[in-house]
Amino acid sequence: MPIDQAARHCSVSVGMLSKLENGKGVNLEHALRALDGLDLVMLVVPKTRAPWLEQAAAHAAKMGEEASWEPHA
């Protein structure tokens, strides 16, 4: 999807989305709006747990489970 379409879909400016894409500082409200518009979620965890979660995600991707995994409610 072109960046102008993605920005419109997320209700943010092209400039803001470009900053976010390039790792530049953006307003948290705008970042969360972009994530929501792109149907993404941000998970905040203690730093001590991040390596474990990264390993689990890498393993799931390697095994092809990311497409079939469904969270338990």
Secondary structure, DSSP 4 states (H G I P E B T S, - for coil): --HHHHHHHHTS-HHHHHHHHTT----HHHHHHHHHHTT-------GGGHHHHHHHHHHHHHHTGGGT-----
